[in-house]
Amino acid sequence: MAQNYRHTLFDDAVKALQEQHGSRASYAKMDAGADGTPDTLTPKEIAFIEERDSFYMASVNPEGWPYVQHRGGPAGFLKHIAGNRIGFADFRGNKQYISTANLAGNDRVSLFLMDYPNKERLKLVGHAQSVELADDPAAVTALMPEGYRATPERAFFIDVIGWEWNCSQHITPRFTEAEISAAIRPMADELGQLRAEIAALRADKEDR
């Protein structure tokens, strides 16, 4: 059972608002006994993580400003390594290095993983560290997706301490080009067959 996500983020101010709005009692019951032990990633969370082709990662700079960055790649580029550790290769981009710099001063991160077609989302919090390609080429290249044409600069390793599945009520389904292509392929095949049959009928008519 996942408890540490809420144990970590439900501070006194959050609990006071929950009490004010009537949700505190149910959360207190769910989290009874939470002691700060990390939520263990189960096969369900691991499978969901490794099916994603994108996610959002938040970090905080020394002045307290939050920064959210989109990370994308082939499905499975965010990998489960072992236990509660996940990681991904950081590809060369616009060279702003905001997340990398933020993590040098504060290793806390929050990840938001979306599955729009199935209206599911998984939230993760943890401690992250980056490893430069020059410092450990093997560790970085091991996280590169096979056959993906991108240049890695470093790797991020994240030790998850908490996770939580979100309510799907307000998620609008969205579909990738590949998902739409797969869905309409039977109709496209049937349309191609019908067009071929029409062409054959027209040719037969002209020959008469």
N, CA, C and O of each residue as an XYZ file, in Angstrom:
832
protein
N       0.842     -1.199      0.000
C       0.000      0.000      0.000
C       0.872      1.242      0.000
O       1.839      1.327      0.757
N       0.529      2.221     -0.860
C       1.315      3.439     -0.968
C       0.860      4.443      0.083
O      -0.286      4.891      0.069
N       1.757      4.790      0.987
C       1.439      5.767      2.020
C       2.444      6.913      2.070
O       2.098      8.028      2.460
N       3.672      6.645      1.679
C       4.721      7.632      1.908
C       4.577      8.867      1.032
O       5.051      9.942      1.400
N       3.926      8.729     -0.131
C       3.690      9.904     -0.967
C       2.910     10.943     -0.172
O       3.283     12.115     -0.116
N       1.820     10.490      0.441
C       0.996     11.418      1.228
C       1.704     11.828      2.516
O       1.614     12.982      2.935
N       2.408     10.889      3.142
C       3.153     11.196      4.366
C       4.177     12.302      4.104
O       4.427     13.143      4.968
N       4.766     12.294      2.909
C       5.788     13.275      2.552
C       5.180     14.640      2.243
O       5.738     15.667      2.626
N       4.035     14.658      1.549
C       3.493     15.913      1.039
C       2.380     16.511      1.897
O       2.061     17.692      1.759
N       1.797     15.723      2.765
C       0.733     16.255      3.618
C       1.343     16.889      4.872
O       1.432     16.248      5.919
N       1.758     18.144      4.757
C       2.287     18.843      5.925
C       1.129     19.412      6.735
O      -0.033     19.166      6.413
N       1.437     20.170      7.780
C       0.390     20.670      8.670
C      -0.593     21.587      7.943
O      -1.794     21.552      8.211
N      -0.082     22.407      7.024
C      -0.967     23.312      6.286
C      -1.933     22.537      5.396
O      -3.110     22.883      5.290
N      -1.422     21.483      4.756
C      -2.274     20.643      3.910
C      -3.329     19.950      4.757
O      -4.505     19.916      4.393
N      -2.909     19.403      5.874
C      -3.843     18.709      6.749
C      -4.920     19.657      7.281
O      -6.076     19.262      7.428
N      -4.546     20.892      7.565
C      -5.522     21.860      8.055
C      -6.593     22.140      7.001
O      -7.778     22.231      7.323
N      -6.178     22.273      5.754
C      -7.147     22.497      4.680
C      -8.018     21.262      4.464
O      -9.211     21.385      4.186
N      -7.428     20.075      4.590
C      -8.224     18.855      4.467
C      -9.271     18.788      5.577
O     -10.416     18.396      5.350
N      -8.860     19.174      6.759
C      -9.805     19.201      7.878
C     -10.917     20.198      7.606
O     -12.085     19.915      7.872
N     -10.572     21.337      7.090
C     -11.550     22.379      6.799
C     -12.561     21.933      5.754
O     -13.739     22.284      5.829
N     -12.095     21.156      4.775
C     -12.967     20.768      3.666
C     -13.496     19.335      3.775
O     -14.139     18.839      2.851
N     -13.230     18.680      4.890
C     -13.894     17.417      5.169
C     -13.240     16.150      4.658
O     -13.873     15.094      4.673
N     -11.983     16.216      4.200
C     -11.340     15.010      3.674
C     -10.283     14.429      4.606
O      -9.747     13.353      4.341
N      -9.976     15.133      5.699
C      -8.859     14.707      6.541
C      -9.081     13.344      7.181
O      -8.151     12.541      7.255
N     -10.299     13.069      7.646
C     -10.565     11.815      8.360
C     -10.283     10.606      7.482
O      -9.692      9.631      7.946
N     -10.699     10.654      6.215
C     -10.486      9.507      5.328
C      -9.015      9.322      5.012
O      -8.532      8.191      4.948
N      -8.288     10.428      4.812
C      -6.850     10.310      4.547
C      -6.103      9.811      5.777
O      -5.175      9.011      5.661
N      -6.504     10.279      6.950
C      -5.848      9.828      8.177
C      -6.020      8.333      8.371
O      -5.106      7.649      8.831
N      -7.184      7.832      8.022
C      -7.441      6.400      8.150
C      -6.576      5.604      7.178
O      -6.014      4.571      7.543
N      -6.469      6.088      5.934
C      -5.665      5.391      4.924
C      -4.190      5.365      5.296
O      -3.483      4.400      5.003
N      -3.729      6.435      5.945
C      -2.298      6.594      6.191
C      -1.890      6.265      7.614
O      -0.778      6.584      8.036
N      -2.780      5.631      8.350
C      -2.439      5.255      9.722
C      -1.219      4.337      9.716
O      -1.189      3.340      8.995
N      -0.229      4.674     10.511
C       0.973      3.846     10.597
C       2.077      4.239      9.651
O       3.159      3.653      9.704
N       1.847      5.222      8.774
C       2.903      5.661      7.857
C       4.076      6.216      8.658
O       3.892      7.047      9.547
N       5.282      5.750      8.338
C       6.448      6.131      9.145
C       7.603      6.667      8.313
O       8.726      6.772      8.807
N       7.340      7.007      7.051
C       8.408      7.535      6.205
C       9.126      6.482      5.387
O      10.050      6.806      4.641
N       8.718      5.214      5.512
C       9.311      4.156      4.694
C       8.876      4.342      3.240
O       7.681      4.502      2.989
N       9.791      4.327      2.281
C       9.418      4.546      0.880
C       8.351      3.577      0.398
O       8.332      2.407      0.782
N       7.466      4.080     -0.446
C       6.475      3.234     -1.101
C       7.192      2.337     -2.105
O       7.908      2.835     -2.973
N       7.013      1.048     -2.000
C       7.674      0.119     -2.909
C       6.997      0.121     -4.276
O       5.776     -0.004     -4.368
N       7.778      0.261     -5.320
C       7.240      0.143     -6.674
C       6.829     -1.305     -6.909
O       7.634     -2.218     -6.729
N       5.587     -1.515     -7.307
C       5.088     -2.855     -7.590
C       5.158     -3.103     -9.093
O       5.423     -2.170     -9.851
N       4.930     -4.334     -9.543
C       4.923     -4.593    -10.989
C       3.982     -3.686    -11.775
O       4.257     -3.361    -12.930
N       2.872     -3.274    -11.159
C       1.936     -2.383    -11.855
C       2.580     -1.039    -12.157
O       2.496     -0.556    -13.286
N       3.219     -0.429    -11.167
C       3.869      0.864    -11.380
C       5.047      0.734    -12.345
O       5.243      1.586    -13.211
N       5.820     -0.323    -12.192
C       6.984     -0.522    -13.065
C       6.545     -0.661    -14.521
O       7.147     -0.059    -15.410
N       5.505     -1.447    -14.768
C       5.018     -1.620    -16.134
C       4.530     -0.296    -16.712
O       4.803      0.018    -17.870
N       3.813      0.476    -15.908
C       3.302      1.762    -16.370
C       4.452      2.706    -16.704
O       4.434      3.381    -17.733
N       5.450      2.748    -15.825
C       6.608      3.614    -16.043
C       7.303      3.261    -17.363
O       7.645      4.151    -18.142
N       7.506      1.989    -17.608
C       8.289      1.560    -18.771
C       7.485      1.578    -20.072
O       8.037      1.321    -21.142
N       6.191      1.878    -19.989
C       5.375      2.014    -21.201
C       5.290      3.462    -21.675
O       4.792      3.721    -22.771
N       5.764      4.400    -20.873
C       5.610      5.813    -21.228
C       6.595      6.238    -22.311
O       7.728      5.761    -22.370
N       6.125      7.159    -23.175
C       7.024      7.789    -24.140
C       7.266      9.261    -23.791
O       7.915      9.988    -24.543
N       6.738      9.685    -22.649
C       7.008     11.037    -22.164
C       6.572     11.153    -20.713
O       5.779     10.349    -20.222
N       7.095     12.154    -20.040
C       6.657     12.466    -18.691
C       7.095     13.890    -18.382
O       7.802     14.516    -19.173
N       6.673     14.397    -17.233
C       7.036     15.732    -16.788
C       7.799     15.621    -15.473
O       7.405     14.864    -14.586
N       8.883     16.370    -15.347
C       9.699     16.324    -14.138
C       9.856     17.732    -13.568
O      10.253     18.661    -14.271
N       9.536     17.870    -12.281
C       9.637     19.159    -11.617
C      10.823     19.165    -10.667
O      11.099     18.179     -9.983
N      11.520     20.299    -10.638
C      12.615     20.525     -9.693
C      12.462     21.952     -9.166
O      11.583     22.691     -9.609
N      13.317     22.336     -8.224
C      13.202     23.653     -7.602
C      14.582     24.309     -7.573
O      15.578     23.657     -7.262
N      14.635     25.606     -7.901
C      15.917     26.300     -7.868
C      16.194     26.858     -6.474
O      15.313     26.805     -5.616
N      17.382     27.386     -6.224
C      17.725     27.848     -4.872
C      16.815     28.942     -4.328
O      16.716     29.113     -3.113
N      16.148     29.687     -5.211
C      15.231     30.742     -4.763
C      13.826     30.215     -4.507
O      12.934     30.972     -4.124
N      13.629     28.908     -4.719
C      12.325     28.306     -4.463
C      11.387     28.278     -5.644
O      10.236     27.864     -5.509
N      11.860     28.715     -6.813
C      11.000     28.690     -7.998
C      10.936     27.279     -8.571
O      11.973     26.654     -8.793
N       9.729     26.773     -8.814
C       9.601     25.437     -9.410
C       9.837     25.496    -10.918
O       9.547     26.498    -11.570
N      10.360     24.419    -11.444
C      10.603     24.320    -12.884
C      10.118     22.948    -13.342
O      10.489     21.926    -12.766
N       9.292     22.936    -14.374
C       8.755     21.682    -14.912
C       9.262     21.508    -16.328
O       9.154     22.413    -17.155
N       9.815     20.339    -16.600
C      10.346     20.065    -17.932
C       9.742     18.793    -18.486
O       9.590     17.797    -17.780
N       9.397     18.846    -19.776
C       8.909     17.659    -20.473
C      10.102     16.809    -20.900
O      11.104     17.323    -21.397
N       9.976     15.519    -20.700
C      10.989     14.573    -21.178
C      10.301     13.576    -22.091
O       9.250     13.034    -21.748
N      10.891     13.333    -23.251
C      10.278     12.420    -24.208
C      11.292     11.536    -24.893
O      12.490     11.821    -24.886
N      10.807     10.465    -25.483
C      11.640      9.509    -26.199
C      10.808      8.318    -26.607
O       9.584      8.353    -26.474
N      11.425      7.278    -27.094
C      10.669      6.069    -27.430
C      10.051      5.459    -26.174
O      10.587      5.600    -25.075
N       8.932      4.790    -26.347
C       8.315      4.112    -25.208
C       9.338      3.217    -24.522
O       9.994      2.402    -25.170
N       9.468      3.375    -23.212
C      10.434      2.592    -22.465
C      11.738      3.309    -22.192
O      12.638      2.731    -21.583
N      11.867      4.572    -22.632
C      13.141      5.270    -22.389
C      13.327      5.582    -20.905
O      14.458      5.734    -20.443
N      12.229      5.678    -20.158
C      12.316      5.778    -18.700
C      12.327      4.353    -18.162
O      11.338      3.632    -18.289
N      13.434      3.950    -17.565
C      13.650      2.540    -17.254
C      13.640      2.273    -15.752
O      14.086      3.095    -14.951
N      13.120      1.104    -15.394
C      13.266      0.608    -14.024
C      14.621     -0.076    -13.940
O      14.926     -0.960    -14.740
N      15.430      0.330    -12.976
C      16.784     -0.221    -12.857
C      16.816     -1.345    -11.835
O      17.209     -2.466    -12.158
N      16.409     -1.060    -10.614
C      16.342     -2.084     -9.563
C      15.655     -1.461     -8.363
O      15.795     -0.265     -8.109
N      14.910     -2.278     -7.621
C      14.255     -1.774     -6.430
C      13.374     -0.584     -6.735
O      12.469     -0.672     -7.564
N      13.635      0.539     -6.064
C      12.869      1.760     -6.294
C      13.613      2.766     -7.158
O      13.250      3.941     -7.201
N      14.655      2.307     -7.846
C      15.446      3.211     -8.693
C      14.991      3.122    -10.138
O      14.844      2.035    -10.697
N      14.769      4.291    -10.732
C      14.474      4.394    -12.153
C      15.476      5.367    -12.757
O      16.161      6.082    -12.026
N      15.571      5.402    -14.081
C      16.530      6.304    -14.688
C      16.264      6.500    -16.167
O      15.511      5.748    -16.787
N      16.891      7.516    -16.716
C      16.751      7.778    -18.149
C      17.973      8.546    -18.641
O      18.615      9.275    -17.886
N      18.275      8.368    -19.909
C      19.345      9.130    -20.541
C      18.827     10.505    -20.901
O      17.727     10.648    -21.434
N      19.629     11.519    -20.606
C      19.269     12.901    -20.906
C      19.859     13.255    -22.264
O      21.079     13.313    -22.420
N      18.992     13.492    -23.247
C      19.443     13.755    -24.606
C      19.799     15.230    -24.786
O      19.274     16.104    -24.097
N      20.692     15.474    -25.714
C      21.088     16.851    -26.000
C      19.882     17.643    -26.507
O      19.165     17.191    -27.400
N      19.664     18.833    -25.929
C      18.512     19.644    -26.308
C      18.900     21.093    -26.509
O      19.824     21.409    -27.258
N      18.163     21.991    -25.811
C      18.404     23.420    -26.019
C      19.517     23.990    -25.143
O      19.782     25.191    -25.178
N      20.158     23.146    -24.373
C      21.325     23.516    -23.564
C      21.034     24.600    -22.525
O      21.868     25.471    -22.277
N      19.848     24.539    -21.921
C      19.562     25.454    -20.820
C      20.062     24.900    -19.478
O      20.523     25.663    -18.630
N      19.975     23.601    -19.285
C      20.510     22.910    -18.106
C      19.865     23.354    -16.789
O      20.515     23.348    -15.744
N      18.597     23.735    -16.842
C      17.930     24.211    -15.628
C      17.720     23.063    -14.637
O      18.049     23.190    -13.458
N      17.173     21.948    -15.116
C      16.944     20.813    -14.219
C      18.250     20.314    -13.618
O      18.321     20.030    -12.422
N      19.280     20.208    -14.448
C      20.572     19.705    -13.973
C      21.136     20.611    -12.886
O      21.643     20.128    -11.874
N      21.049     21.914    -13.091
C      21.552     22.855    -12.095
C      20.716     22.815    -10.820
O      21.256     22.861     -9.715
N      19.394     22.727    -10.980
C      18.533     22.662     -9.797
C      18.872     21.467     -8.924
O      18.913     21.573     -7.698
N      19.115     20.328     -9.563
C      19.371     19.100     -8.805
C      20.708     19.149     -8.076
O      20.906     18.432     -7.095
N      21.621     19.984     -8.543
C      22.897     20.116     -7.851
C      22.719     20.754     -6.483
O      23.526     20.535     -5.580
N      21.657     21.545     -6.331
C      21.410     22.200     -5.057
C      20.297     21.571     -4.239
O      20.262     21.717     -3.017
N      19.388     20.872     -4.905
C      18.251     20.232     -4.239
C      17.871     19.010     -5.052
O      17.393     19.139     -6.179
N      18.075     17.833     -4.497
C      17.898     16.610     -5.289
C      16.454     16.121     -5.347
O      16.191     15.056     -5.907
N      15.513     16.876     -4.781
C      14.114     16.438     -4.784
C      13.473     16.689     -6.148
O      13.633     17.757     -6.739
N      12.751     15.690     -6.629
C      12.020     15.819     -7.891
C      10.623     15.249     -7.734
O      10.350     14.428     -6.858
N       9.752     15.711     -8.611
C       8.407     15.165     -8.726
C       8.168     14.830    -10.186
O       8.420     15.654    -11.066
N       7.684     13.626    -10.447
C       7.416     13.189    -11.817
C       5.916     12.973    -11.997
O       5.228     12.486    -11.099
N       5.433     13.340    -13.162
C       4.024     13.189    -13.517
C       3.969     12.381    -14.804
O       4.446     12.840    -15.842
N       3.396     11.194    -14.751
C       3.342     10.286    -15.894
C       1.889     10.117    -16.327
O       1.021      9.774    -15.524
N       1.641     10.367    -17.626
C       0.273     10.345    -18.144
C       0.064      9.214    -19.150
O       0.931      8.916    -19.972
N      -1.111      8.598    -19.058
C      -1.611      7.690    -20.090
C      -2.960      8.257    -20.510
O      -3.991      7.914    -19.933
N      -2.950      9.127    -21.518
C      -4.170      9.823    -21.903
C      -5.249      8.908    -22.475
O      -6.415      9.070    -22.116
N      -4.916      7.949    -23.352
C      -5.979      7.105    -23.897
C      -6.753      6.337    -22.816
O      -7.971      6.182    -22.905
N      -6.029      5.861    -21.799
C      -6.674      5.083    -20.740
C      -7.036      5.913    -19.510
O      -7.522      5.382    -18.511
N      -6.789      7.233    -19.596
C      -7.157      8.167    -18.518
C      -6.542      7.739    -17.184
O      -7.227      7.650    -16.165
N      -5.228      7.474    -17.218
C      -4.498      7.115    -16.003
C      -3.313      8.060    -15.826
O      -2.733      8.534    -16.803
N      -2.959      8.330    -14.559
C      -1.779      9.141    -14.282
C      -1.143      8.667    -12.983
O      -1.822      8.301    -12.024
N       0.163      8.687    -12.989
C       0.938      8.234    -11.836
C       1.867      9.367    -11.416
O       2.582      9.934    -12.242
N       1.850      9.695    -10.110
C       2.726     10.721     -9.562
C       3.828     10.039     -8.756
O       3.575      9.100     -8.002
N       5.052     10.529     -8.930
C       6.200     10.003     -8.199
C       6.955     11.148     -7.552
O       7.041     12.237     -8.119
N       7.499     10.912     -6.371
C       8.456     11.849     -5.775
C       9.690     11.060     -5.373
O       9.605      9.886     -5.012
N      10.833     11.719     -5.441
C      12.056     11.012     -5.097
C      13.257     11.924     -5.090
O      13.143     13.143     -5.215
N      14.412     11.303     -4.942
C      15.696     12.005     -4.940
C      16.443     11.629     -6.216
O      16.559     10.453     -6.559
N      16.946     12.642     -6.910
C      17.583     12.418     -8.207
C      19.047     12.841     -8.186
O      19.456     13.729     -7.438
N      19.797     12.188     -9.014
C      21.190     12.586     -9.241
C      21.496     12.430    -10.717
O      20.937     11.565    -11.391
N      22.393     13.278    -11.217
C      22.795     13.193    -12.618
C      24.228     12.709    -12.708
O      25.059     13.001    -11.847
N      24.501     11.966    -13.765
C      25.842     11.444    -14.025
C      26.228     11.859    -15.440
O      25.529     11.523    -16.396
N      27.311     12.571    -15.577
C      27.745     13.050    -16.886
C      28.322     11.906    -17.720
O      28.916     10.966    -17.191
N      28.132     12.010    -19.018
C      28.637     10.988    -19.935
C      30.142     10.804    -19.780
O      30.637      9.678    -19.806
N      30.861     11.895    -19.619
C      32.323     11.806    -19.514
C      32.761     11.105    -18.237
O      33.838     10.511    -18.189
N      31.924     11.173    -17.196
C      32.296     10.575    -15.920
C      31.995      9.080    -15.852
O      32.709      8.330    -15.187
N      30.942      8.649    -16.538
C      30.572      7.223    -16.502
C      29.854      6.861    -17.795
O      28.631      6.726    -17.812
N      30.619      6.703    -18.889
C      30.002      6.417    -20.187
C      29.134      5.158    -20.173
O      28.091      5.124    -20.825
N      29.545      4.142    -19.450
C      28.790      2.881    -19.441
C      27.420      3.066    -18.808
O      26.423      2.548    -19.312
N      27.369      3.807    -17.700
C      26.098      4.010    -17.012
C      25.124      4.808    -17.874
O      23.924      4.532    -17.881
N      25.641      5.793    -18.597
C      24.777      6.632    -19.429
C      24.301      5.872    -20.661
O      23.109      5.868    -20.966
N      25.219      5.234    -21.364
C      24.841      4.546    -22.593
C      23.940      3.338    -22.326
O      23.177      2.928    -23.201
N      24.026      2.771    -21.124
C      23.148      1.649    -20.787
C      21.682      2.060    -20.749
O      20.795      1.216    -20.884
N      21.424      3.346    -20.567
C      20.051      3.832    -20.506
C      19.551      4.348    -21.851
O      18.398      4.766    -21.960
N      20.397      4.324    -22.872
C      19.965      4.793    -24.190
C      19.014      3.784    -24.828
O      19.307      2.588    -24.842
N      17.882      4.247    -25.356
C      16.972      3.342    -26.072
C      17.664      2.783    -27.308
O      18.342      3.511    -28.033
N      17.492      1.512    -27.538
C      18.145      0.858    -28.669
C      17.674      1.454    -29.990
O      16.475      1.549    -30.250
N      18.631      1.852    -30.815
C      18.321      2.364    -32.147
C      17.811      3.789    -32.184
O      17.468      4.289    -33.256
N      17.751      4.463    -31.031
C      17.216      5.830    -31.011
C      18.309      6.814    -31.397
O      19.399      6.802    -30.824
N      18.009      7.668    -32.375
C      19.012      8.599    -32.889
C      18.969      9.889    -32.072
O      18.320     10.864    -32.450
N      19.662      9.868    -30.967
C      19.798     11.048    -30.115
C      21.169     10.981    -29.450
O      21.749      9.906    -29.301
N      21.668     12.130    -29.059
C      22.981     12.196    -28.427
C      22.814     12.361    -26.923
O      22.284     13.378    -26.474
N      23.259     11.373    -26.126
C      23.133     11.508    -24.672
C      24.210     12.425    -24.109
O      25.350     12.416    -24.574
N      23.843     13.216    -23.104
C      24.811     14.061    -22.422
C      25.082     13.579    -21.002
O      26.176     13.751    -20.465
N      24.055     12.969    -20.409
C      24.158     12.498    -19.027
C      23.022     11.530    -18.775
O      22.198     11.276    -19.654
N      22.985     10.997    -17.579
C      21.864     10.157    -17.150
C      21.327     10.708    -15.844
O      22.068     11.269    -15.036
N      20.042     10.542    -15.653
C      19.413     10.875    -14.383
C      18.979      9.578    -13.709
O      18.339      8.728    -14.328
N      19.331      9.437    -12.446
C      18.897      8.310    -11.640
C      18.000      8.844    -10.523
O      18.367      9.786     -9.820
N      16.842      8.244    -10.368
C      15.863      8.723     -9.391
C      15.510      7.595     -8.444
O      15.081      6.525     -8.875
N      15.690      7.832     -7.157
C      15.275      6.891     -6.125
C      13.908      7.324     -5.614
O      13.783      8.310     -4.888
N      12.891      6.573     -6.004
C      11.505      6.924     -5.680
C      11.236      6.662     -4.202
O      11.533      5.585     -3.685
N      10.672      7.661     -3.532
C      10.295      7.458     -2.134
C       8.784      7.388     -1.958
O       8.301      6.933     -0.922
N       8.027      7.839     -2.971
C       6.581      7.783     -2.855
C       5.909      7.836     -4.209
O       6.430      8.439     -5.148
N       4.751      7.205     -4.308
C       3.973      7.257     -5.548
C       2.491      7.248     -5.222
O       2.071      6.813     -4.149
N       1.708      7.741     -6.174
C       0.259      7.752     -6.000
C      -0.422      7.802     -7.359
O      -0.007      8.547     -8.247
N      -1.469      7.005     -7.513
C      -2.306      7.053     -8.707
C      -3.354      8.136     -8.510
O      -3.900      8.288     -7.417
N      -3.636      8.896     -9.580
C      -4.598      9.986     -9.502
C      -5.968      9.580    -10.023
O      -6.104      8.633    -10.798
N      -6.970     10.313     -9.580
C      -8.328     10.143    -10.089
C      -8.361     10.488    -11.579
O      -7.699     11.430    -12.015
N      -9.124      9.732    -12.353
C      -9.172      9.922    -13.807
C     -10.308     10.841    -14.252
O     -10.519     11.030    -15.450
N     -11.031     11.406    -13.304
C     -12.278     12.098    -13.614
C     -12.129     13.192    -14.670
O     -12.981     13.321    -15.550
N     -11.073     13.970    -14.591
C     -10.972     15.142    -15.471
C      -9.868     15.004    -16.528
O      -9.390     16.011    -17.051
N      -9.465     13.791    -16.841
C      -8.465     13.567    -17.887
C      -9.173     13.443    -19.235
O     -10.046     12.594    -19.414
N      -8.787     14.294    -20.172
C      -9.338     14.218    -21.522
C      -8.506     13.240    -22.342
O      -7.298     13.434    -22.476
N      -9.121     12.188    -22.897
C      -8.336     11.227    -23.690
C      -7.688     11.899    -24.898
O      -8.327     12.677    -25.606
N      -6.424     11.592    -25.121
C      -5.702     12.056    -26.289
C      -4.930     10.872    -26.857
O      -4.558      9.956    -26.123
N      -4.691     10.895    -28.168
C      -4.107      9.735    -28.825
C      -2.946     10.165    -29.711
O      -2.998     11.213    -30.355
N      -1.908      9.353    -29.737
C      -0.757      9.628    -30.583
C      -1.065      9.239    -32.028
O      -2.042      8.544    -32.307
N      -0.223      9.695    -32.922
C      -0.381      9.343    -34.336
C      -0.344      7.825    -34.521
O      -1.118      7.274    -35.303
N       0.558      7.152    -33.800
C       0.666      5.696    -33.921
C      -0.603      5.013    -33.414
O      -1.063      4.041    -34.013
N      -1.168      5.513    -32.318
C      -2.381      4.914    -31.769
C      -3.564      5.112    -32.705
O      -4.377      4.203    -32.876
N      -3.671      6.297    -33.317
C      -4.761      6.549    -34.268
C      -4.590      5.681    -35.503
O      -5.562      5.125    -36.014
N      -3.352      5.560    -35.988
C      -3.088      4.732    -37.171
C      -3.486      3.282    -36.922
O      -4.071      2.636    -37.791
N      -3.164      2.769    -35.724
C      -3.523      1.394    -35.402
C      -5.034      1.226    -35.325
O      -5.567      0.196    -35.737
N      -5.729      2.235    -34.798
C      -7.176      2.141    -34.634
C      -7.903      2.158    -35.977
O      -8.909      1.471    -36.149
N      -7.395      2.941    -36.926
C      -8.098      3.070    -38.211
C      -7.566      2.112    -39.271
O      -8.072      2.093    -40.393
N      -6.544      1.310    -38.928
C      -5.961      0.417    -39.935
C      -6.988     -0.539    -40.531
O      -6.992     -0.723    -41.748
N      -7.869     -1.164    -39.723
C      -8.878     -2.055    -40.343
C      -9.770     -1.315    -41.336
O     -10.101     -1.867    -42.385
N     -10.166     -0.082    -41.029
C     -10.990      0.684    -41.959
C     -10.203      1.046    -43.211
O     -10.733      1.019    -44.321
N      -8.915      1.389    -43.014
C      -8.088      1.728    -44.171
C      -7.908      0.516    -45.077
O      -7.949      0.638    -46.301
N      -7.705     -0.665    -44.468
C      -7.557     -1.887    -45.267
C      -8.838     -2.187    -46.036
O      -8.800     -2.549    -47.211
N      -9.976     -2.031    -45.353
C     -11.267     -2.290    -46.015
C     -11.508     -1.296    -47.143
O     -12.015     -1.662    -48.203
N     -11.140     -0.026    -46.910
C     -11.301      0.994    -47.942
C     -10.437      0.666    -49.149
O     -10.877      0.814    -50.289
N      -9.199      0.219    -48.900
C      -8.338     -0.156    -50.009
C      -8.910     -1.314    -50.806
O      -8.841     -1.332    -52.035
N      -9.478     -2.286    -50.092
C     -10.089     -3.434    -50.765
C     -11.290     -3.003    -51.599
O     -11.454     -3.456    -52.733
N     -12.129     -2.131    -51.045
C     -13.309     -1.652    -51.767
C     -12.910     -0.855    -53.002
O     -13.540     -0.975    -54.052
N     -11.869     -0.045    -52.877
C     -11.411      0.725    -54.031
C     -10.900     -0.196    -55.134
O     -11.143      0.036    -56.318
N     -10.186     -1.249    -54.722
C      -9.690     -2.203    -55.722
C     -10.850     -2.905    -56.412
O     -10.811     -3.119    -57.624
N     -11.887     -3.268    -55.650
C     -13.052     -3.931    -56.237
C     -13.786     -3.000    -57.192
O     -14.234     -3.428    -58.256
N     -13.914     -1.720    -56.816
C     -14.580     -0.752    -57.689
C     -13.792     -0.569    -58.978
O     -14.368     -0.500    -60.063
N     -12.463     -0.490    -58.851
C     -11.626     -0.333    -60.038
C     -11.767     -1.538    -60.960
O     -11.818     -1.392    -62.181
N     -11.831     -2.752    -60.358
C     -11.987     -3.956    -61.170
C     -13.337     -3.972    -61.873
O     -13.425     -4.366    -63.036
N     -14.384     -3.550    -61.181
C     -15.727     -3.513    -61.787
C     -15.776     -2.503    -62.932
O     -16.394     -2.765    -63.964
N     -15.128     -1.350    -62.756
C     -15.103     -0.352    -63.802
C     -14.347     -0.841    -65.029
O     -14.764     -0.621    -66.167
N     -13.208     -1.520    -64.767
C     -12.426     -2.049    -65.877
C     -13.215     -3.121    -66.631
O     -13.171     -3.194    -67.859
N     -13.942     -3.954    -65.869
C     -14.755     -4.998    -66.517
C     -15.856     -4.383    -67.362
O     -16.157     -4.877    -68.449
N     -16.460     -3.301    -66.867
C     -17.530     -2.649    -67.594
C     -17.008     -2.034    -68.886
O     -17.660     -2.113    -69.927
N     -15.806     -1.409    -68.812
C     -15.240     -0.792    -70.007
C     -14.866     -1.822    -71.065
O     -14.882     -1.515    -72.257
N     -14.529     -3.039    -70.646
C     -14.126     -4.085    -71.578
C     -15.319     -4.685    -72.306
O     -15.153     -5.353    -73.327
N     -16.513     -4.454    -71.794
C     -17.698     -5.069    -72.433
C     -18.172     -4.238    -73.624
O     -19.150     -4.599    -74.278
